[in-house]
Amino acid sequence: MAAPRTGATPDLQTTLRRGVVIPAHPLALTSARKLDERRQPALTRYYCHAGVGGIAVGVHTTQFAIRNPGIDLFQPVLCLAAATAGEFERETGKRLIKVAGICGPTKQAVREAQLARDAGYDVGLLSLAALAKADDRELLLHCRHVSEEIPLFGFYLQPAVGGRELSYSFWREFCKIERVVAIKVAPFNRYQTLDVCRGLIDSGRANEIALYTGNDDNIIPDLLAEFRLNGQSVRFSGGLLGQWAVWTRRAVELLDTIQNAPACEFAEILARSAEVTDANSALFDVQNRFAGCIAGLHEILRRQGLLAGRWCLDPKEDLSPGQMEEIDRVCAAYPHLTDDEFVRNNLDQWLR
């Protein structure tokens, strides 16, 4: 029997507004490019024990191809992550926010929302990449249809990895949809980031909808800044990031530091931003327009033993020329950004 179509719970909204770390969950594959059913839940356990407040599954970092006919991993991967997170919740009493990536034309997106809801997910991260030629009216109608199935986490995905430009007026009207609870802002563009902030403020729901940074090139500035626009202000509560799929323990510590530091320490925290951005440039393969971004994350997880290899569903998808050297460079330059010891001390129990 399908789960009832309920609204966002107060606990969900409170947690999202408070701000948590939500890593974008990668896909663990065997050398045959099949789901690695031992290492996929090990990754989920890693995130849970690192102290995250949620997980995002079925998103870009999980590889959109999990939906393709013949691969058909969307539902199995969602269910496996939800079951593993559920075990952690029962063991610890901690509640995790489960975010499911949702994409495609309206019929597909509605179906994915139903599958996610029935698998126990709290909210859907809605990509609009498939509606590249739709106008604002069509986009908003699409969003409303999907919101009837699951509360929405809006998503501004940068065009370089398949997203589309979205206007200020779109974001203002999107925020008026009752079941919108958060927005991941990831255009990697300060002007477009401001469009979302201004749209949220002008919607009248700035005190209800949480902003989450997905701007991997500006993680710390986003989390520190107060965006003052039109006489009002908004802040980013937390992050939903592919960058936080690796070195996750350090991400949790970073957000905790930012949330609890006095304003007089913000300059020192901001000074770390260049290191984080430099490391991200290597992992996300900025020099090659993000072609090796998923493989770069896999390489870190492979080195730590969480993944057996950096295989992607597409055999042609791997590190770009020179990317391995860049990863070596940032790992050597910024060892304090890594959580290698934390993983090493806990890997056996996660791989059980």
C-alpha positions in Angstrom: 0.0 0.0 0.0 1.4 3.4 -0.9 2.3 5.8 1.9 -0.1 8.7 2.5 0.7 12.0 0.9 1.5 14.0 4.0 3.2 17.4 4.2 6.6 18.1 5.6 6.8 17.3 9.3 7.8 20.1 11.7 10.8 18.0 12.7 12.0 17.8 9.1 11.7 21.6 8.7 13.3 22.3 12.0 16.3 20.2 11.2 16.7 21.6 7.7 16.5 25.1 9.1 19.0 24.3 11.8 21.5 23.1 9.2 23.1 19.8 8.7 25.7 18.1 6.5 24.1 16.1 3.6 26.6 14.2 1.4 25.6 13.4 -2.1 25.9 9.6 -2.0 28.1 7.9 -4.6 27.5 4.5 -6.3 29.7 1.6 -5.3 30.3 -0.7 -8.2 32.3 -4.0 -8.8 34.8 -4.3 -11.5 32.0 -5.7 -13.7 30.1 -2.4 -13.1 27.4 -4.1 -11.1 26.1 -2.8 -7.7 28.6 -3.7 -5.0 26.1 -4.7 -2.3 28.8 -4.8 0.4 30.4 -1.5 -0.2 27.3 0.5 -1.0 25.9 0.1 2.6 29.5 0.6 3.9 29.4 4.1 2.4 26.1 4.8 4.0 27.5 3.7 7.4 30.5 5.9 6.9 28.3 8.9 6.4 26.1 8.0 9.4 29.1 7.5 11.7 30.8 10.7 10.5 27.9 12.6 12.0 25.9 13.8 9.0 22.3 15.0 9.4 21.1 13.3 6.2 22.0 11.5 3.0 21.1 12.3 -0.7 20.7 9.3 -2.9 19.9 9.1 -6.6 21.5 12.4 -7.3 24.2 13.4 -9.8 27.0 11.9 -7.6 25.0 8.6 -7.6 25.1 8.8 -11.4 21.9 9.6 -13.3 22.4 6.5 -15.4 21.1 4.3 -12.6 17.7 5.0 -14.1 18.6 3.7 -17.6 16.8 0.6 -18.9 19.1 -2.4 -18.5 20.8 -0.8 -15.4 17.6 -0.2 -13.4 19.3 0.6 -10.1 17.3 3.6 -9.0 14.9 1.8 -6.7 17.4 -0.8 -5.4 19.9 1.9 -4.5 17.3 4.1 -2.8 16.0 1.1 -0.8 19.4 -0.1 0.2 20.5 3.3 1.5 17.2 3.8 3.4 17.5 0.4 5.0 21.1 1.0 6.1 20.3 4.5 7.4 17.3 2.9 9.2 19.5 0.5 11.0 21.7 3.4 12.2 18.6 5.3 13.4 17.3 2.3 15.4 20.8 1.7 16.9 21.4 5.4 17.9 18.0 7.0 18.1 19.3 9.7 15.7 16.9 10.8 12.9 18.5 11.3 9.5 16.9 13.3 6.6 16.7 11.1 3.6 16.7 13.0 0.3 16.0 11.3 -3.0 17.1 12.7 -6.3 14.2 13.1 -8.7 14.6 14.0 -12.4 13.1 13.6 -15.9 9.9 14.7 -17.5 6.8 15.1 -15.3 5.5 11.5 -15.7 9.0 10.1 -14.8 9.5 12.6 -12.0 6.2 11.9 -10.4 6.9 8.1 -10.5 10.3 8.6 -9.0 8.8 10.8 -6.2 6.3 8.0 -5.5 9.0 5.4 -5.3 11.1 7.6 -3.0 8.2 8.3 -0.7 7.3 4.6 -0.5 10.9 3.8 0.3 10.8 6.1 3.3 12.4 9.2 1.9 11.5 12.6 3.4 12.1 14.9 0.5 12.8 14.9 -3.2 15.7 16.9 -4.7 14.1 18.0 -7.9 16.4 18.4 -11.0 14.9 20.4 -13.9 17.6 19.5 -16.4 15.2 17.4 -18.5 12.9 20.5 -19.1 15.6 22.5 -20.9 13.1 24.3 -23.2 10.3 24.8 -20.7 9.2 28.3 -19.7 8.6 29.3 -16.1 4.9 28.4 -16.2 5.6 24.9 -17.4 8.4 24.4 -14.9 6.2 25.5 -12.0 3.4 23.3 -13.1 5.9 20.4 -13.2 7.1 21.2 -9.7 3.6 21.4 -8.3 2.8 17.9 -9.7 5.8 16.4 -8.1 5.2 18.2 -4.8 1.9 16.3 -4.6 3.9 13.2 -4.0 6.8 14.3 -1.7 8.0 17.6 -0.2 10.5 19.3 -2.4 14.1 20.3 -2.1 14.7 22.7 -5.0 17.8 22.4 -7.0 19.8 24.9 -9.1 22.2 22.6 -10.9 25.0 24.3 -12.8 24.7 24.1 -16.6 28.3 22.6 -16.9 27.0 19.3 -15.6 23.6 19.3 -17.2 21.6 21.9 -15.4 19.8 24.9 -16.9 19.5 28.6 -16.1 16.6 29.5 -13.8 15.3 33.1 -13.4 14.7 35.1 -10.2 11.0 35.1 -11.0 11.0 31.3 -11.2 12.6 31.0 -7.8 10.2 33.6 -6.3 7.2 31.6 -7.5 8.8 28.2 -6.8 9.2 29.2 -3.1 5.4 29.9 -2.9 4.7 26.2 -3.5 3.5 25.0 -0.2 5.5 21.8 0.1 8.9 23.3 -0.8 11.1 22.9 2.3 14.6 23.7 1.1 16.7 24.7 -1.9 20.1 23.4 -3.0 21.9 26.3 -4.6 24.6 25.0 -7.0 25.0 27.1 -10.1 28.6 27.8 -9.2 27.7 31.5 -10.0 27.3 34.3 -7.5 24.8 36.2 -9.6 22.6 33.2 -9.9 23.0 32.4 -6.3 21.7 35.8 -5.5 18.7 35.2 -7.7 17.7 32.3 -5.5 18.3 34.3 -2.3 16.3 37.3 -3.6 13.5 35.0 -4.9 13.2 33.4 -1.5 13.1 36.7 0.3 10.5 38.1 -2.0 8.3 35.0 -1.8 7.6 35.8 1.9 8.9 32.4 3.0 12.4 33.2 4.1 11.6 32.0 7.6 10.3 28.6 6.4 12.5 27.4 3.5 16.1 26.4 4.2 19.0 27.2 1.9 21.7 24.6 1.3 24.9 25.3 -0.5 25.9 23.1 -3.4 28.4 25.7 -4.6 31.5 23.5 -4.2 33.7 26.5 -5.2 32.3 28.7 -2.4 31.3 26.3 0.5 32.8 28.4 3.3 31.8 31.8 2.0 28.2 30.6 1.5 28.0 29.2 5.0 29.5 32.3 6.6 27.6 35.0 4.6 24.4 36.8 5.5 22.8 37.7 2.2 21.2 41.1 2.7 18.8 42.0 -0.1 15.8 44.3 -0.4 16.1 45.2 3.3 15.9 41.6 4.4 18.5 38.8 4.8 18.8 35.0 4.5 21.6 32.6 5.3 22.6 29.1 4.2 21.8 26.6 6.9 24.0 23.7 5.7 25.2 22.0 2.6 24.2 19.2 0.2 27.4 18.6 -1.6 29.2 16.1 -3.8 32.4 17.4 -2.1 31.1 16.2 1.2 30.8 12.7 -0.1 34.5 12.4 0.8 36.4 13.6 3.9 32.9 13.7 5.5 34.0 13.7 9.1 35.9 17.0 8.4 32.8 18.5 6.7 30.7 17.8 9.9 33.4 19.4 12.0 33.6 22.4 9.6 29.8 23.1 9.8 29.8 22.7 13.6 32.7 25.2 13.8 30.8 27.7 11.6 27.6 27.3 13.5 29.2 27.8 16.9 32.0 30.3 16.2 31.6 33.9 17.4 31.6 36.4 14.6 35.1 37.6 15.5 36.5 34.2 14.3 34.8 34.3 10.9 37.9 35.8 9.2 40.0 32.9 10.3 37.4 30.4 9.1 37.2 32.2 5.8 40.9 31.9 5.4 40.4 28.1 5.0 38.2 28.7 1.9 41.0 28.7 -0.6 42.2 25.3 0.6 38.8 23.8 0.3 38.3 25.3 -3.1 41.7 24.2 -4.3 41.1 20.6 -3.1 37.7 20.7 -4.8 39.2 21.8 -8.1 41.3 18.6 -8.2 38.5 16.2 -7.2 35.9 17.8 -9.4 38.3 18.2 -12.4 37.6 21.9 -12.9 40.4 22.1 -15.5 38.4 19.8 -17.8 34.9 21.2 -17.1 34.1 18.6 -14.5 34.5 15.7 -16.8 36.1 13.6 -14.1 34.1 14.9 -11.1 32.6 11.5 -10.1 35.7 9.5 -10.8 37.7 12.0 -8.6 35.4 11.4 -5.6 35.7 7.7 -6.3 39.5 7.9 -6.3 39.5 9.3 -2.7 37.1 6.7 -1.5 39.1 4.0 -3.3 42.3 5.1 -1.5 40.5 5.0 1.8 39.2 1.4 1.1 35.6 2.4 1.0 35.4 1.6 -2.7 37.1 -1.3 -4.5 37.8 0.9 -7.5 36.7 4.1 -9.1 34.5 2.4 -11.8 31.5 4.4 -13.1 28.5 3.0 -15.0 29.9 4.5 -18.2 33.2 2.7 -19.0 34.4 5.9 -20.7 34.0 7.9 -17.5 37.2 8.1 -15.5 39.9 10.6 -14.4 40.9 13.1 -16.9 44.6 13.4 -18.0 46.5 15.1 -15.3 43.7 14.8 -12.7 45.5 12.0 -10.7 48.5 14.3 -10.3 46.2 17.1 -9.1 44.6 14.8 -6.6 48.0 13.7 -5.3 49.0 17.4 -5.0 46.0 18.5 -2.9 46.1 15.4 -0.7 49.8 16.2 0.1 49.2 19.9 0.5 46.1 19.7 2.8 46.3 16.5 4.9 44.2 18.3 7.6 41.2 18.3 5.2 41.2 14.5 5.0 39.6 12.0 7.4 41.8 9.0 6.5 42.5 8.0 10.1 38.8 8.1 11.0 38.0 5.8 8.1 40.9 3.5 8.8 39.8 3.0 12.4 36.2 2.2 11.4 36.4 0.6 8.0 36.1 -3.0 9.1 32.8 -2.4 11.0 31.3 -0.6 8.0 32.3 -3.4 5.6 30.7 -6.1 7.8 
